[in-house]
Amino acid sequence: MAGRHARSWPGSPTTACHSQSTESLRRSPPIPRNGTTRAVRCIANSWPSARDQPIESWTDVEGQPLETRLADIAVAIVVHGERVCRSSAQHHREWVIKRKADIAEEQRRKEEERRRLERERLERLEKAQIARLLAQAKALRDAQDIRAYVAAVRDVQAALDSPLTETELQHWSDWALSQADRVDPVLNGSFKTVQSDD
């Protein structure tokens, strides 16, 4: 098995099995082989949480050369592969949960921002409508003042030292009253637009 790697399962992290010569992996006194002890160590080398973590090590021991333990080695590799696959699935599940939470939080933030902007828009709209309403109320008072002014002039016209002629008075009155009608929000219909979104 020297210098060879075990195959990985589809969709799972890689479990690697290395054969090497080492004195550090002994479990019991090895069989001397020209000063070299054969050893096998299996590790998971794909996921950070499992990377470089030995799952099992085997060495030649008295009465049990590696050749007699191949079944144990194979079983250990499979078991560890399943463990790594479960770890991978758990990691992915946690990532999915976190991703969904992040997306939900982003959607919540966007919805909160949308509502805030809508509140601000409605506040601006209401302020504009109130300002328009007050302006129209003032315009109505101005129109009424103009009409009252014209009526007052007509009442005192005859008593003036230098009164206007009837033609002059009529001309002036017509002009003044036309200005009152022009600014009157009731007559010009502008009161109908006080609640518009413009």
Sequence and secondary structure as in RCSB ss.txt:
>XXXX:A:sequence
MAGRHARSWPGSPTTACHSQSTESLRRSPPIPRNGTTRAVRCIANSWPSARDQPIESWTDVEGQPLETRLADIAV
AIVVHGERVCRSSAQHHREWVIKRKADIAEEQRRKEEERRRLERERLERLEKAQIARLLAQAKALRDAQDIRAYV
AAVRDVQAALDSPLTETELQHWSDWALSQADRVDPVLNGSFKTVQSDD
>XXXX:A:secstr
 TT      TTS  EEEEEEE STT SS    STT  EEEEEEE SSTTTBTEEEEEEE BTTB GGGGHHHHHH
HHHHHHHHHHHHHHHHHHHHHHHHHHHHHHHHHHHHHHHHHHHHHHHHHHHHHHHHHHHHHHHHHHHHHHHHHHH
HHHHHHHTTSSS   HHHHHHHHHHHHHHHHHH TTTS GGGGTT   
